[in-house]
Amino acid sequence: MPRILVVAPRFPSLNQAWMDTYLEQLQKAGIEFCIYSAMAGDGVYHRKVDELGLRDHVVDFSLQTNNVLKALLQVALKRPMKFLQAFWSTRMPGNPSASLRERWMTRLKVMHFFCVRERFGHIDLIHSHAEHLAYDFLQFARQLHVPIMLTFHGLPPTGVGQLVGWKRAELYAELRAVLVNTLFTQRQVEGLGCPGDKIHIIPQGIPLEDFPFVQRDSPSRHAPLRLLTVGRYHRDNGVGYLLVALRRLLDQGLDVHWHFVGEGPHRRAMVRLVERLGLQASVTIHAAMQLAELRSYLQSCHLFVLGSSFNGLHRWIETQGVVLQEAQASGCVPIATAVGGIVECIHDGSDGLLIKDKSSRAVVRAVAQVIDAPLLYRELQQQGRRNVEQRFSAEVVGARVAALISRLGGA
C-alpha cells in the first residue's frame, strides 16, 4: 500500500468531522499516512481523533512566513552546508504574473521543504484538502517526484481569499486527480480551469454507526415541534429567513422550538434578529458540539432544515450538505433548499423535501406539508435512512477513495 501525505486546512477540528472519517477509512484500508495541518486544532475536537490515535500522525512543520524564515535561519546557523545545498538546488519560480516578493517567498518555502523533508518520511502521494495548500505542496511534490491530488470541497465563503487565476492554472495543469462530491461541484471546478478527465465524483461519506436511526412519532399541530439546523452562521446559509419562517410558524399557533448549532461570523447578528422578532423563548443558538451531543438532537428533533442560498456558480454554495445525510441516517427528516449539489443528494418527496431558497414562506409550507401528512413523514424517514445506506456509507465511499489512492500511489 502507498504512504500518503494528507494536507489539511485544520486538524483536529470539531467543525471538520469529515477529515476524521476520511483518515479512519485510510486506516481501515491499510494505507499509511502522515498529516500536515495548516492551522493547529482549536483544542476542541471529536473523541474519535484520540481513539484512533490520529494526532500521532501530525508532522511538526509550518509554512507560515515567520516560521519558514526562522527555520531556515536555524538551518543556516546549525547546518550551513545543508542550507547552501537547499539554496543551489532550488530556483526562483519564473511565473511572470508573480510579484518579486511572491517568487522569493515561494523559493524560501521550497528551500524549507528541502531542509526538513526527512520529517515526512517516505511519501508516494500527496493529497490536499484545500486549493491554496495544494499549490504550496505542489512545490514539494515536484521535489519528491510524486503525484499530487486535491479534494475540492467547494469555493471558500464570502470574505475568504482564493487562489489567483495563474496559480490555479499552474495547479490544475499538474494535479493528477481532483475529487468532488457531486456533478454540481464538477461543473464548478471545471469553471475554474480543471480538465474534466482529471475529475472523479465520489461523495463524502458518513460512519453509519455514529448516526443510528431512531423512529419517532410524526409531528402534529397539537404537540411541540422541534426543528434543527446545523451549519456555519453566515448569511449564505440563510439563517435570517429561517428565523423569519419561525416567526410565521409561531403566528400560526404552532408550538415550535428551533435549535441552531454551529460557529460563524454572523452569530451576533442572529442574536439581534432573534430579539427583534421576539423569538427568545423559541430559539436556542448552540456552539459546535461533540458527536454524542449532536446525535441526541438529530435523534430527538422532528425536522432538519438547511437554508443555503444560491449566489452564482463561482461563489460559495453547498456542494453536498453532509449534515443532510447525518440527519437522514438518524431519522430526522430534512427540508433543504434546491441549490448547488443538494438536489443530487435529496430526492424531493421521497427521502426529504426540496424548497426554493431565500423564502421563509417556502419553509413554512414545507413544515405544514409534513405535519399534516403523518404517513408522508414516516415514508421520508425510512427512505432517508435507505438513501444514506446505499449512497453515503463511509465504508462504501472509503473503499472507492482507497482504490483511487492506491492506483495513483503506485501500489
C-alpha positions as CSV (number, residue, x, y, z in Angstrom):
1,M,0.0,0.0,0.0
2,P,1.2,3.6,-0.7
3,R,2.1,6.0,2.1
4,I,0.5,9.4,1.6
5,L,0.8,12.9,3.0
6,V,-2.6,14.3,3.9
7,V,-2.7,18.1,3.7
8,A,-5.4,19.6,5.9
9,P,-6.6,23.2,6.5
10,R,-7.0,22.5,10.2
11,F,-6.6,19.3,12.2
12,P,-8.0,18.2,14.5
13,S,-11.2,20.3,14.4
14,L,-14.7,19.9,15.7
15,N,-16.1,21.5,12.6
16,Q,-14.4,19.2,10.1
17,A,-15.6,15.8,11.2
18,W,-15.2,14.7,7.5
19,M,-11.5,14.7,7.9
20,D,-11.7,12.3,10.9
21,T,-13.9,10.0,8.8
22,Y,-11.5,10.1,5.8
23,L,-8.5,9.3,8.0
24,E,-10.4,6.4,9.7
25,Q,-11.1,4.9,6.3
26,L,-7.5,5.2,5.3
27,Q,-6.6,3.2,8.4
28,K,-9.2,0.5,7.6
29,A,-7.8,0.2,4.1
30,G,-4.3,-0.3,5.5
31,I,-3.0,2.9,3.9
32,E,-0.2,4.6,5.9
33,F,-0.3,8.4,6.1
34,C,1.1,11.5,7.8
35,I,-0.7,14.8,8.3
36,Y,0.2,18.4,7.7
37,S,-2.2,20.8,9.3
38,A,-2.0,24.5,8.1
39,M,-3.6,25.6,11.4
40,A,-3.4,23.9,14.7
41,G,-6.6,22.5,16.1
42,D,-8.6,24.8,18.3
43,G,-8.4,22.5,21.3
44,V,-11.9,21.0,20.9
45,Y,-12.3,18.0,18.6
46,H,-14.2,14.7,18.4
47,R,-13.1,12.0,20.8
48,K,-12.6,9.6,17.8
49,V,-9.4,11.5,17.0
50,D,-7.7,10.2,20.1
51,E,-9.5,6.8,20.0
52,L,-7.9,6.3,16.6
53,G,-4.5,7.9,17.5
54,L,-4.8,10.3,14.6
55,R,-2.8,13.1,16.3
56,D,0.2,10.8,16.3
57,H,0.4,11.2,12.5
58,V,0.7,15.0,12.5
59,V,4.1,16.2,11.2
60,D,5.8,19.1,13.0
61,F,6.1,21.5,10.1
62,S,4.8,25.0,9.3
63,L,4.5,27.1,6.1
64,Q,3.7,30.4,7.9
65,T,6.1,33.1,6.8
66,N,7.6,33.8,10.2
67,N,8.1,30.0,10.9
68,V,9.7,29.5,7.4
69,L,12.2,32.3,7.9
70,K,13.0,31.2,11.5
71,A,13.5,27.5,10.4
72,L,15.8,28.5,7.5
73,L,17.9,30.8,9.8
74,Q,18.3,27.9,12.2
75,V,19.4,25.6,9.4
76,A,21.8,28.3,8.1
77,L,23.4,28.6,11.5
78,K,23.5,24.9,12.5
79,R,23.8,23.2,9.2
80,P,25.3,25.7,6.7
81,M,26.1,23.1,4.1
82,K,22.5,21.8,4.1
83,F,21.3,25.4,3.7
84,L,23.7,26.0,0.8
85,Q,22.6,22.7,-0.8
86,A,19.0,23.8,-0.5
87,F,19.7,27.2,-2.0
88,W,21.6,25.9,-5.0
89,S,19.1,23.0,-5.5
90,T,16.1,25.3,-5.9
91,R,15.4,28.1,-8.3
92,M,13.3,31.2,-8.4
93,P,9.8,30.5,-9.7
94,G,9.6,32.0,-13.2
95,N,5.9,32.8,-13.5
96,P,5.8,36.4,-14.9
97,S,2.5,37.0,-13.1
98,A,4.1,36.6,-9.7
99,S,5.5,39.6,-7.8
100,L,9.1,39.5,-6.8
101,R,8.0,39.1,-3.2
102,E,5.8,36.1,-4.1
103,R,8.6,34.5,-6.1
104,W,11.1,34.8,-3.2
105,M,8.5,33.5,-0.7
106,T,7.8,30.5,-2.9
107,R,11.6,29.8,-3.2
108,L,12.0,30.0,0.6
109,K,9.2,27.6,1.0
110,V,10.8,25.2,-1.4
111,M,14.1,25.5,0.5
112,H,12.2,24.8,3.7
113,F,10.7,21.6,2.2
114,F,14.2,20.6,1.1
115,C,15.8,21.1,4.5
116,V,13.2,19.2,6.5
117,R,11.7,16.6,4.1
118,E,13.1,13.8,6.2
119,R,10.4,14.6,8.8
120,F,7.8,13.4,6.4
121,G,9.4,10.0,5.7
122,H,8.8,8.2,2.5
123,I,5.9,9.7,0.5
124,D,4.2,8.1,-2.5
125,L,1.4,10.6,-3.0
126,I,0.2,14.0,-1.6
127,H,-3.5,14.5,-1.0
128,S,-4.5,18.1,-0.3
129,H,-8.0,19.1,1.0
130,A,-7.7,22.8,0.0
131,E,-6.7,24.6,-3.2
132,H,-4.3,27.1,-1.6
133,L,-2.5,24.3,0.3
134,A,-2.3,22.2,-2.8
135,Y,-0.5,25.0,-4.6
136,D,2.1,25.2,-1.8
137,F,2.6,21.5,-1.7
138,L,2.9,21.3,-5.5
139,Q,6.5,22.5,-4.9
140,F,7.1,19.6,-2.5
141,A,5.5,17.1,-4.9
142,R,8.0,18.3,-7.6
143,Q,10.9,17.8,-5.2
144,L,9.8,14.3,-4.3
145,H,8.8,13.4,-7.9
146,V,5.4,12.1,-6.6
147,P,1.8,12.8,-7.8
148,I,-0.4,15.2,-6.0
149,M,-4.2,15.1,-5.8
150,L,-6.9,17.5,-4.5
151,T,-10.3,17.1,-2.9
152,F,-12.2,20.2,-3.9
153,H,-14.7,20.9,-1.1
154,G,-16.2,23.9,-2.9
155,L,-15.3,27.6,-3.1
156,P,-14.5,29.4,0.2
157,P,-17.2,31.5,1.8
158,T,-17.5,35.2,1.1
159,G,-14.7,37.2,2.6
160,V,-12.1,34.3,2.4
161,G,-9.3,34.6,-0.1
162,Q,-9.0,32.4,-3.2
163,L,-6.1,31.4,-5.4
164,V,-5.4,33.9,-8.2
165,G,-6.0,32.7,-11.8
166,W,-2.4,32.0,-12.8
167,K,-1.8,29.9,-9.7
168,R,-5.0,27.9,-10.4
169,A,-3.9,27.3,-14.0
170,E,-0.5,26.0,-12.8
171,L,-2.0,23.8,-10.1
172,Y,-4.7,22.2,-12.2
173,A,-2.2,21.5,-15.0
174,E,-0.1,19.3,-12.7
175,L,-2.7,17.7,-10.4
176,R,-3.1,14.0,-11.1
177,A,-6.7,13.8,-9.8
178,V,-9.4,16.0,-8.4
179,L,-12.1,14.5,-6.2
180,V,-15.5,16.2,-6.0
181,N,-18.7,15.2,-4.2
182,T,-21.4,16.0,-6.8
183,L,-21.8,16.8,-10.5
184,F,-22.5,20.4,-9.5
185,T,-19.1,20.6,-7.9
186,Q,-17.6,19.1,-11.0
187,R,-19.1,21.9,-13.1
188,Q,-17.8,24.4,-10.5
189,V,-14.2,23.2,-10.6
190,E,-14.3,22.8,-14.4
191,G,-15.2,26.5,-14.5
192,L,-12.0,27.2,-12.6
193,G,-9.9,25.5,-15.3
194,C,-9.7,21.9,-14.1
195,P,-9.7,19.4,-17.1
196,G,-12.7,17.2,-16.9
197,D,-10.7,14.0,-17.4
198,K,-9.0,14.5,-14.0
199,I,-12.2,14.7,-12.0
200,H,-13.7,11.9,-10.0
201,I,-17.1,12.2,-8.4
202,I,-17.1,10.5,-5.0
203,P,-19.4,11.9,-2.3
204,Q,-18.4,12.4,1.3
205,G,-19.4,9.5,3.4
206,I,-20.6,9.2,7.0
207,P,-20.0,6.4,9.5
208,L,-23.4,4.8,9.9
209,E,-22.5,3.6,13.4
210,D,-22.2,7.2,14.5
211,F,-25.7,8.1,13.4
212,P,-28.1,5.3,14.4
213,F,-31.6,5.5,13.1
214,V,-34.4,6.4,15.6
215,Q,-38.0,6.2,14.6
216,R,-40.1,8.9,16.3
217,D,-43.7,9.9,16.3
218,S,-44.9,12.1,13.4
219,P,-45.1,15.8,14.3
220,S,-48.5,17.4,14.5
221,R,-50.1,20.8,15.0
222,H,-51.2,19.9,18.5
223,A,-47.8,18.9,20.0
224,P,-44.4,20.6,20.4
225,L,-42.5,20.7,17.2
226,R,-38.7,20.5,17.3
227,L,-36.6,21.8,14.4
228,L,-32.8,21.6,14.0
229,T,-30.3,23.4,11.8
230,V,-26.5,22.7,11.8
231,G,-24.1,24.8,9.8
232,R,-21.9,27.9,9.7
233,Y,-23.6,31.1,11.0
234,H,-23.3,33.1,7.7
235,R,-25.8,34.9,5.5
236,D,-25.1,32.4,2.7
237,N,-26.7,29.7,5.0
238,G,-30.0,31.6,5.1
239,V,-30.3,31.8,8.9
240,G,-32.0,35.1,8.6
241,Y,-35.0,33.9,6.6
242,L,-35.2,30.7,8.7
243,L,-35.8,32.9,11.8
244,V,-38.5,34.8,9.8
245,A,-40.1,31.4,9.0
246,L,-40.1,30.6,12.7
247,R,-41.9,33.8,13.4
248,R,-44.6,32.8,10.8
249,L,-45.0,29.3,12.3
250,L,-45.5,30.8,15.8
251,D,-48.0,33.3,14.5
252,Q,-50.0,30.3,13.1
253,G,-50.3,29.0,16.7
254,L,-47.7,26.2,16.4
255,D,-45.6,25.3,19.4
256,V,-42.1,25.3,17.8
257,H,-38.6,25.3,19.2
258,W,-35.7,25.7,16.8
259,H,-32.1,24.6,17.7
260,F,-29.2,26.1,15.7
261,V,-25.8,24.5,16.0
262,G,-22.6,25.9,14.6
263,E,-20.0,28.7,14.6
264,G,-19.5,31.7,12.3
265,P,-19.2,35.4,11.8
266,H,-22.9,36.3,11.9
267,R,-23.8,34.8,15.3
268,R,-24.3,38.2,16.9
269,A,-26.5,39.3,14.0
270,M,-28.6,36.2,14.6
271,V,-29.0,37.1,18.3
272,R,-30.1,40.6,17.4
273,L,-32.7,39.3,14.9
274,V,-34.0,36.8,17.4
275,E,-34.6,39.6,19.8
276,R,-36.1,41.9,17.1
277,L,-38.6,39.1,16.1
278,G,-39.4,38.2,19.7
279,L,-38.1,34.6,19.4
280,Q,-36.1,34.4,22.6
281,A,-38.3,31.6,24.1
282,S,-38.4,29.6,20.8
283,V,-34.7,29.6,19.7
284,T,-31.5,28.1,21.2
285,I,-28.2,29.0,19.5
286,H,-25.6,26.4,20.3
287,A,-21.9,26.3,19.6
288,A,-20.4,23.4,17.7
289,M,-21.0,20.1,19.5
290,Q,-19.3,16.9,20.3
291,L,-20.7,14.0,18.3
292,A,-22.7,12.4,21.2
293,E,-24.5,15.7,21.9
294,L,-25.2,16.4,18.3
295,R,-26.5,12.9,17.9
296,S,-29.0,13.4,20.7
297,Y,-30.5,16.4,18.8
298,L,-30.6,14.6,15.5
299,Q,-32.5,11.8,17.2
300,S,-35.0,13.9,19.1
301,C,-35.8,16.7,16.6
302,H,-38.6,16.1,14.0
303,L,-37.2,18.1,11.1
304,F,-33.8,19.2,9.9
305,V,-33.8,22.5,7.9
306,L,-30.9,23.7,5.7
307,G,-31.4,27.1,4.2
308,S,-28.4,27.6,1.9
309,S,-28.8,30.1,-0.9
310,F,-27.5,30.3,-4.4
311,N,-25.5,33.4,-5.3
312,G,-23.8,32.3,-8.5
313,L,-21.7,29.4,-9.7
314,H,-18.4,30.9,-8.7
315,R,-19.3,31.8,-5.1
316,W,-19.6,29.6,-2.1
317,I,-22.5,27.3,-2.2
318,E,-23.4,24.0,-0.6
319,T,-21.8,21.3,-2.7
320,Q,-23.4,18.3,-0.9
321,G,-24.5,19.2,2.6
322,V,-23.2,16.2,4.6
323,V,-25.3,17.3,7.6
324,L,-28.3,16.3,5.4
325,Q,-27.0,12.7,5.3
326,E,-26.4,12.7,9.0
327,A,-30.0,13.9,9.6
328,Q,-31.4,11.2,7.2
329,A,-29.4,8.5,8.8
330,S,-30.7,9.5,12.2
331,G,-34.4,9.7,11.2
332,C,-34.6,13.5,11.3
333,V,-36.4,14.4,8.1
334,P,-34.6,17.1,6.0
335,I,-36.1,20.2,4.4
336,A,-33.4,21.8,2.2
337,T,-33.1,24.4,-0.4
338,A,-32.8,23.2,-4.0
339,V,-29.4,24.7,-4.7
340,G,-25.9,23.5,-5.5
341,G,-25.3,19.8,-5.0
342,I,-28.1,19.3,-2.6
343,V,-30.5,18.4,-5.4
344,E,-28.3,15.4,-6.2
345,C,-28.4,14.1,-2.6
346,I,-32.0,14.6,-1.6
347,H,-34.9,13.2,-3.7
348,D,-37.8,15.6,-3.3
349,G,-40.9,14.0,-1.8
350,S,-39.1,10.6,-1.4
351,D,-36.5,11.0,1.3
352,G,-36.8,14.7,2.0
353,L,-38.3,18.0,0.8
354,L,-36.6,20.5,-1.5
355,I,-37.7,24.1,-1.4
356,K,-36.9,27.5,-3.0
357,D,-34.1,29.3,-1.4
358,K,-34.3,32.7,0.4
359,S,-38.0,32.2,1.1
360,S,-39.4,32.0,4.6
361,R,-42.8,31.1,3.2
362,A,-41.4,28.1,1.4
363,V,-40.0,26.8,4.7
364,V,-43.4,27.3,6.3
365,R,-45.2,25.4,3.5
366,A,-42.8,22.5,3.7
367,V,-43.2,22.2,7.5
368,A,-47.0,22.3,7.1
369,Q,-46.8,19.6,4.4
370,V,-45.0,17.2,6.7
371,I,-47.0,17.8,9.9
372,D,-50.3,17.5,8.0
373,A,-49.4,14.1,6.5
374,P,-48.2,11.6,9.1
375,L,-47.8,8.8,6.5
376,L,-45.5,11.0,4.4
377,Y,-43.3,11.7,7.4
378,R,-42.9,8.0,8.1
379,E,-42.0,7.4,4.5
380,L,-39.5,10.2,4.4
381,Q,-37.8,8.8,7.4
382,Q,-37.5,5.3,6.1
383,Q,-36.3,6.3,2.6
384,G,-33.9,8.8,4.1
385,R,-32.0,6.1,6.0
386,R,-32.0,3.9,2.9
387,N,-30.6,6.7,0.8
388,V,-27.6,7.1,3.2
389,E,-27.0,3.3,3.5
390,Q,-26.9,2.9,-0.3
391,R,-25.0,6.0,-1.4
392,F,-23.2,7.7,1.5
393,S,-21.9,5.0,3.9
394,A,-18.3,5.7,4.9
395,E,-17.4,2.1,4.2
396,V,-18.7,2.3,0.6
397,V,-17.2,5.7,-0.1
398,G,-14.0,4.9,1.7
399,A,-13.4,1.9,-0.5
400,R,-13.7,4.0,-3.6
401,V,-11.2,6.6,-2.3
402,A,-8.8,4.0,-1.1
403,A,-8.8,2.3,-4.6
404,L,-8.1,5.6,-6.3
405,I,-5.3,6.4,-3.9
406,S,-3.7,3.0,-4.3
407,R,-3.8,3.4,-8.1
408,L,-2.3,6.9,-8.0
409,G,0.3,6.0,-5.4
410,G,1.6,3.1,-7.5
411,A,0.5,0.3,-5.1
